[in-house]
Amino acid sequence: MQPLPEHMDVLVTSADCRVEAISVKGRPHIVGFQSDNHAATPKNIESWIKSDEEWLSEGSLVDTVDMLKSAERMEEKIGKQFEVIFRNYIELT
């Protein structure tokens, strides 16, 4: 079974993901890229925590204060790693 409709081309695959990047046949300038959001900022995470506040308060083992502190501590490193991932993607496609 094809993972995509016939009008799409798979550009990048890996052992972990059959479809990491795609384009529209005949229109190679239209591309799609799939990845985890490793570039989330502390502001993003704070917003996600707030929107899931009710769910997180129901006995969750998630330490949201520690999660946010970790995001703030790792923000620069994660941003640099995402730049490398995206640059590699552009070179591959």
Residue, then its C-alpha position, 0 to 999 in steps of 0.5 A: m500500500q502506498p503511504l501517499p496519494e499518487h500525485m505526491d512524491v516521497l523525497v526523504t525516508s528513514a528507518d524510523c519514518r516512511v515519509e519524512a518529506i514530500s513534494v507534489k508531482g510536477r511541482p517540486h517547489i511545493v514540499g512538506f516536511q514532517s518532524d517532531n517539534h524539537a524547536a518549541t520555545p519555553k513560551n510554547i511549552e508554557s502555553w501548552i501547559k496552561s491549555d492542558e492545566e485541567w488534565l495535568s491537575e488530575g493526578s498527573l506525574v508531570d512536573t510542569v515547573d521542572m518541564l518549563k525550567s528544563a525548556e528554558r535551560m535547553e532553549e539555545k541548544i535545542g534551537k541549534q539542533f533544529e537548525v542543523i536538522f532543517r539545513n540537512y533536510i534542505e540539502l537532501t531535498 
